[in-house]
Amino acid sequence: MSVFAPLAAIAVLAVLILVHEFGHFIAARSQGIYVNRFSLGFGPVIWKYQGAQTEYAIRAFPLGGFVGFPDDDPDSNIPANDPNLLRNRPILDRAIVISAGVIANLIFAYFLLVTQVSFVGIPQPSQPQPGVLIQQLAPNVSSVAAKAGIQKGDVILAANQRQFGASQQELEALREIIKTNPDKPIQLEIARNDQKLSLTVVPQANANGEGSIGIGLAPNVKLERRRVSNPVEAFKIGAKEFQRIVTMTFQGFGQLITNFGETANQVAGPVRIVEIGANIAQNDTASLFFFAALISINLAVINILPLPALDGGQLAFLLIEGLRGKPLPNRVQEGVMQTGLVILLGLGIFLILKETTQLEWVQKLFQ
């Protein structure tokens, strides 16, 4: 993989974070609310510029960012009762500032999808060809499929001399062969580019006693892109795609809550997201628009959840303030926010470490 691919994925994430924070910034400044810091990234400052009211900075770690307000800045010379401090504004003004990052991500995602439709095109499958496509492998170099020499993009033409045609049913036929042969060798005929190979794979028995080799299957079709030149149609198709992704995102979170044990392993952290984006940049650069839209929508949905240290948590505090007629004591809010921040940071570090150890080049270091 070229160095461009992971850098492109990191750049996409940095742009989405920039859009999110810019939403907060514009919502505040448009209402005359003071903003003293605008930062892309965390950690040491590598570049900064001091504007009339705001310090703009780029920091060493780009997977994050923040907009700072002078409300609690001990070095600020703004009077505590100044009406343009965020904390002194009505609840509605503060709610607009807090929710603006989520709104910015959603709007940006929609226009990314419209751009994809208009300038890159919509991927449409061609007529299915004989065989079953290996769409993905388990992210583990020691997986059964990887050990057997199977690669992403291979086309399985036959298994144990059973030839596969071009119908959707062939996927189920291959899955059935793998499931019913745990710990038994399966002879595969594979097409890889212009080569034909013969490989042997031995499915590993799972908890149910069924065979598994850790692959994702798809019909053997080629995707052809169709650009939409009519702007009205492009906006309609973009809206339909936007609605589909939002629905899928909420369904995914719903499954995570209701079937946590089964879906927790599918949660992706920063390293996994960068790896996915890098693979897209390497193999299908045109799909980076769709990838960016998908991540932007997920970023918006995550941030709106009523969890401490997220935008949704701050909106929850505003709702409680509106119901009580006064805000919760500062010590309570700070305690909840700090606890939530520690939990989120801990989860983030756990995912980073876990996913880093699953990267192919890292695993090869320990073999």
C-alpha positions as CSV (number, residue, x, y, z in Angstrom):
1,M,0.0,0.0,0.0
2,S,1.4,3.4,-1.0
3,V,1.9,6.1,1.7
4,F,-0.7,8.2,-0.1
5,A,-3.6,5.9,0.9
6,P,-3.4,6.3,4.7
7,L,-2.6,10.0,4.4
8,A,-5.7,10.4,2.2
9,A,-7.8,8.7,4.8
10,I,-6.4,10.8,7.6
11,A,-7.0,13.9,5.5
12,V,-10.6,12.9,5.0
13,L,-11.1,12.5,8.8
14,A,-9.4,15.8,9.5
15,V,-11.7,17.6,7.0
16,L,-14.8,16.1,8.6
17,I,-13.6,17.2,12.1
18,L,-12.8,20.7,10.7
19,V,-16.3,20.9,9.3
20,H,-17.8,19.9,12.6
21,E,-15.8,22.5,14.6
22,F,-16.4,25.1,12.0
23,G,-20.1,24.6,12.5
24,H,-19.8,25.4,16.2
25,F,-17.5,28.4,15.4
26,I,-19.8,30.0,12.7
27,A,-22.9,29.5,14.9
28,A,-21.2,31.3,17.8
29,R,-19.6,34.1,15.8
30,S,-22.8,34.8,13.8
31,Q,-24.6,35.5,17.1
32,G,-21.8,37.7,18.4
33,I,-20.7,35.1,21.0
34,Y,-17.0,35.3,21.9
35,V,-14.7,32.5,20.7
36,N,-11.1,32.6,21.8
37,R,-9.8,29.3,20.3
38,F,-10.3,27.3,17.2
39,S,-8.1,24.2,17.0
40,L,-7.8,21.3,14.6
41,G,-6.3,18.3,16.4
42,F,-5.0,17.7,19.9
43,G,-1.7,17.8,21.6
44,P,1.3,20.1,20.9
45,V,0.7,23.2,18.7
46,I,2.5,22.9,15.3
47,W,1.0,26.1,13.8
48,K,-1.1,29.0,15.2
49,Y,-2.3,32.4,14.2
50,Q,-3.7,35.0,16.5
51,G,-6.7,36.8,15.0
52,A,-8.6,39.8,16.4
53,Q,-10.6,37.6,18.8
54,T,-9.6,34.0,18.2
55,E,-6.4,32.0,18.2
56,Y,-6.4,29.5,15.3
57,A,-4.2,26.4,15.7
58,I,-3.2,23.1,14.1
59,R,-2.1,20.5,16.6
60,A,0.0,17.4,16.3
61,F,-2.8,14.7,16.4
62,P,-5.4,15.5,13.7
63,L,-8.1,13.1,14.8
64,G,-10.0,15.6,16.9
65,G,-10.5,19.3,17.5
66,F,-12.2,21.9,19.6
67,V,-13.7,25.4,19.7
68,G,-12.8,27.2,22.9
69,F,-14.8,29.9,24.7
70,P,-13.4,32.5,27.2
71,D,-16.2,31.8,29.7
72,D,-13.9,29.8,32.0
73,D,-10.5,31.1,30.8
74,P,-8.7,32.5,33.9
75,D,-6.6,34.8,31.7
76,S,-9.6,36.4,30.0
77,N,-10.2,40.1,30.7
78,I,-13.9,39.9,29.6
79,P,-16.2,40.8,32.5
80,A,-18.1,37.8,33.9
81,N,-21.5,39.4,33.2
82,D,-20.7,40.2,29.5
83,P,-23.9,39.2,27.5
84,N,-21.7,37.9,24.7
85,L,-20.2,35.1,26.8
86,L,-21.7,31.8,25.8
87,R,-22.9,31.0,29.4
88,N,-24.8,34.3,29.6
89,R,-26.8,33.6,26.4
90,P,-30.4,32.2,26.4
91,I,-30.8,28.5,26.2
92,L,-31.8,28.6,22.5
93,D,-28.7,30.5,21.5
94,R,-26.5,28.0,23.3
95,A,-28.4,25.0,21.9
96,I,-27.8,26.4,18.4
97,V,-24.0,26.7,19.0
98,I,-23.8,23.2,20.5
99,S,-25.9,21.4,17.8
100,A,-24.3,23.3,14.9
101,G,-21.4,20.9,14.6
102,V,-23.8,18.0,14.0
103,I,-25.8,20.0,11.5
104,A,-22.7,21.0,9.6
105,N,-21.6,17.3,9.3
106,L,-25.0,16.3,8.0
107,I,-25.2,19.1,5.4
108,F,-21.6,18.4,4.3
109,A,-22.4,14.7,3.9
110,Y,-25.4,15.5,1.7
111,F,-23.3,17.7,-0.6
112,L,-20.6,15.1,-0.7
113,L,-23.2,12.6,-2.0
114,V,-24.5,15.0,-4.5
115,T,-20.9,15.6,-5.7
116,Q,-20.3,11.8,-5.9
117,V,-23.5,11.5,-8.1
118,S,-22.7,14.5,-10.3
119,F,-19.0,14.2,-10.9
120,V,-17.9,10.7,-10.1
121,G,-21.0,8.6,-10.8
122,I,-23.2,6.0,-9.2
123,P,-21.7,2.5,-9.2
124,Q,-24.0,0.2,-11.0
125,P,-23.3,-3.6,-11.3
126,S,-22.8,-5.2,-14.7
127,Q,-24.2,-8.6,-15.6
128,P,-23.0,-11.2,-13.1
129,Q,-20.1,-13.4,-14.3
130,P,-19.5,-17.1,-13.3
131,G,-17.9,-17.5,-9.9
132,V,-18.1,-16.0,-6.4
133,L,-16.1,-12.9,-5.5
134,I,-14.0,-12.6,-2.3
135,Q,-15.1,-9.2,-1.3
136,Q,-13.1,-9.0,2.0
137,L,-11.0,-11.1,4.4
138,A,-11.0,-11.1,8.1
139,P,-8.5,-8.4,9.4
140,N,-6.0,-11.0,10.6
141,V,-3.0,-12.3,8.7
142,S,-3.3,-15.6,10.6
143,S,-6.9,-16.2,9.4
144,V,-7.8,-19.5,7.7
145,A,-8.3,-17.8,4.3
146,A,-5.1,-15.8,4.5
147,K,-3.1,-18.9,5.5
148,A,-4.5,-20.8,2.5
149,G,-3.3,-18.0,0.2
150,I,-6.7,-16.5,-0.6
151,Q,-6.7,-12.8,-1.4
152,K,-9.3,-10.1,-1.6
153,G,-10.6,-9.8,-5.2
154,D,-10.1,-13.5,-6.0
155,V,-13.0,-15.2,-7.8
156,I,-13.8,-18.8,-6.6
157,L,-14.8,-20.7,-9.7
158,A,-15.3,-24.1,-8.0
159,A,-15.1,-25.8,-4.6
160,N,-14.6,-29.6,-4.4
161,Q,-15.2,-29.7,-8.2
162,R,-18.6,-28.0,-7.8
163,Q,-18.6,-25.3,-10.5
164,F,-20.2,-21.9,-9.6
165,G,-22.4,-20.1,-12.2
166,A,-23.5,-16.5,-12.2
167,S,-26.6,-16.6,-10.1
168,Q,-27.1,-15.2,-6.6
169,Q,-27.7,-18.8,-5.3
170,E,-24.0,-19.6,-5.9
171,L,-23.0,-17.6,-2.8
172,E,-25.2,-19.8,-0.6
173,A,-23.9,-22.9,-2.3
174,L,-20.3,-21.9,-1.4
175,R,-21.3,-20.9,2.1
176,E,-23.0,-24.3,2.6
177,I,-19.9,-26.2,1.4
178,I,-17.7,-24.2,3.9
179,K,-20.2,-24.7,6.8
180,T,-20.6,-28.4,6.3
181,N,-16.9,-29.2,6.1
182,P,-15.4,-28.1,9.4
183,D,-11.8,-29.3,9.8
184,K,-11.9,-31.0,6.3
185,P,-9.9,-29.8,3.3
186,I,-11.8,-28.0,0.5
187,Q,-10.1,-27.8,-3.0
188,L,-10.7,-24.4,-4.6
189,E,-10.3,-23.3,-8.1
190,I,-9.6,-19.6,-8.1
191,A,-9.3,-16.9,-10.8
192,R,-6.9,-14.1,-9.9
193,N,-6.4,-11.5,-12.6
194,D,-5.4,-13.5,-15.6
195,Q,-4.3,-16.5,-13.6
196,K,-6.1,-19.7,-12.5
197,L,-4.9,-21.2,-9.2
198,S,-5.7,-24.3,-7.2
199,L,-5.7,-23.8,-3.4
200,T,-6.7,-25.9,-0.4
201,V,-8.4,-24.5,2.6
202,V,-9.5,-26.2,5.8
203,P,-12.5,-24.5,7.5
204,Q,-12.2,-23.9,11.2
205,A,-15.1,-25.1,13.4
206,N,-16.9,-22.3,15.1
207,A,-18.9,-22.4,18.4
208,N,-21.8,-24.0,16.5
209,G,-19.6,-26.7,15.0
210,E,-19.9,-25.1,11.5
211,G,-17.0,-24.4,9.2
212,S,-15.7,-20.9,8.7
213,I,-12.7,-19.4,6.8
214,G,-13.2,-15.7,7.5
215,I,-14.2,-14.3,4.1
216,G,-16.9,-12.0,2.8
217,L,-18.6,-13.0,-0.4
218,A,-20.3,-11.1,-3.2
219,P,-21.6,-11.8,-6.7
220,N,-18.9,-11.7,-9.4
221,V,-19.9,-8.4,-11.0
222,K,-18.0,-5.3,-12.1
223,L,-19.2,-1.9,-11.1
224,E,-19.6,0.7,-13.8
225,R,-20.1,4.3,-12.8
226,R,-22.9,6.5,-14.3
227,R,-22.7,10.2,-13.8
228,V,-25.9,12.2,-13.5
229,S,-25.7,15.5,-15.4
230,N,-29.2,16.8,-14.4
231,P,-28.7,18.8,-11.2
232,V,-32.3,18.2,-10.0
233,E,-31.9,14.5,-10.4
234,A,-28.4,14.6,-8.7
235,F,-29.9,16.3,-5.7
236,K,-32.8,13.8,-5.6
237,I,-30.5,10.8,-5.8
238,G,-28.1,12.4,-3.2
239,A,-31.1,12.9,-0.9
240,K,-32.1,9.2,-1.3
241,E,-28.6,8.0,-0.6
242,F,-28.4,10.4,2.4
243,Q,-31.6,9.0,3.8
244,R,-30.4,5.4,3.3
245,I,-27.1,6.0,5.1
246,V,-28.8,7.8,8.0
247,T,-31.3,4.9,8.4
248,M,-28.6,2.3,8.3
249,T,-26.5,4.2,10.9
250,F,-29.4,4.4,13.4
251,Q,-30.2,0.7,12.7
252,G,-26.5,-0.1,13.4
253,F,-26.6,1.7,16.7
254,G,-29.9,0.0,17.6
255,Q,-28.3,-3.4,16.9
256,L,-25.3,-2.4,19.1
257,I,-27.7,-1.7,22.0
258,T,-30.0,-4.7,21.6
259,N,-27.3,-7.3,20.6
260,F,-24.2,-5.8,22.3
261,G,-22.4,-9.2,22.6
262,E,-22.7,-10.0,18.9
263,T,-22.1,-6.5,17.5
264,A,-19.5,-5.1,19.8
265,N,-16.6,-6.6,17.9
266,Q,-17.8,-4.8,14.8
267,V,-17.3,-1.3,16.3
268,A,-14.5,0.5,14.5
269,G,-12.1,2.9,16.1
270,P,-9.8,5.5,14.5
271,V,-7.2,3.0,13.3
272,R,-9.8,0.7,11.6
273,I,-11.5,3.7,10.0
274,V,-8.2,4.9,8.6
275,E,-7.4,1.4,7.4
276,I,-10.7,1.2,5.6
277,G,-10.3,4.6,4.1
278,A,-6.7,3.7,3.0
279,N,-8.0,0.6,1.2
280,I,-10.6,2.7,-0.6
281,A,-8.0,5.4,-1.5
282,Q,-5.7,2.6,-2.8
283,N,-8.3,0.6,-4.8
284,D,-11.2,3.0,-5.6
285,T,-10.3,6.6,-5.0
286,A,-13.6,7.7,-6.5
287,S,-15.4,6.2,-3.6
288,L,-13.7,8.5,-1.1
289,F,-16.6,10.9,-1.4
290,F,-19.0,8.2,-0.3
291,F,-16.6,7.1,2.5
292,A,-16.4,10.7,3.7
293,A,-20.2,11.1,3.7
294,L,-20.6,7.9,5.6
295,I,-18.1,8.9,8.3
296,S,-19.5,12.4,8.5
297,I,-23.1,11.1,9.1
298,N,-21.7,8.6,11.7
299,L,-19.8,11.5,13.4
300,A,-23.0,13.5,13.6
301,V,-25.0,10.7,15.0
302,I,-22.4,9.8,17.6
303,N,-22.1,13.4,18.7
304,I,-25.8,13.9,19.2
305,L,-26.1,10.9,21.6
306,P,-26.9,12.1,25.1
307,L,-23.5,11.1,26.5
308,P,-21.2,13.1,28.7
309,A,-18.4,15.0,26.8
310,L,-20.4,14.9,23.6
311,D,-22.6,17.5,22.0
312,G,-25.7,15.5,23.0
313,G,-24.6,15.5,26.6
314,Q,-24.4,19.3,26.7
315,L,-27.8,19.5,25.0
316,A,-29.1,17.2,27.8
317,F,-27.8,19.7,30.4
318,L,-29.6,22.5,28.6
319,L,-32.8,20.5,28.6
320,I,-32.5,19.9,32.3
321,E,-31.8,23.6,32.8
322,G,-34.9,24.5,30.8
323,L,-37.1,22.1,32.9
324,R,-35.6,23.2,36.3
325,G,-35.5,26.9,35.4
326,K,-31.8,27.0,36.4
327,P,-28.7,25.1,35.4
328,L,-27.3,22.2,37.4
329,P,-24.5,23.2,39.8
330,N,-21.1,23.6,38.1
331,R,-19.5,20.9,40.2
332,V,-22.1,18.4,39.1
333,Q,-21.8,19.3,35.4
334,E,-18.0,19.2,35.6
335,G,-18.0,15.9,37.4
336,V,-20.3,14.3,34.8
337,M,-18.4,15.7,31.9
338,Q,-14.9,14.7,33.3
339,T,-16.1,11.2,34.0
340,G,-17.6,10.9,30.5
341,L,-14.4,12.3,29.0
342,V,-12.3,9.7,30.8
343,I,-14.5,6.9,29.7
344,L,-14.5,8.0,26.1
345,L,-10.7,8.5,26.1
346,G,-10.3,5.1,27.7
347,L,-12.5,3.5,25.0
348,G,-10.6,5.3,22.3
349,I,-7.2,4.2,23.6
350,F,-8.5,0.6,23.9
351,L,-9.8,0.6,20.3
352,I,-6.6,2.1,19.0
353,L,-4.4,-0.5,20.7
354,K,-6.7,-3.4,19.7
355,E,-6.9,-2.3,16.1
356,T,-3.2,-1.5,15.8
357,T,-2.3,-5.1,16.9
358,Q,-4.7,-6.4,14.2
359,L,-3.0,-4.5,11.4
360,E,-1.3,-6.9,8.9
361,W,2.2,-5.3,9.1
362,V,2.1,-5.2,12.9
363,Q,1.2,-8.9,13.1
364,K,4.0,-9.7,10.7
365,L,6.5,-8.1,13.2
366,F,5.6,-10.7,15.8
367,Q,5.6,-13.8,13.5
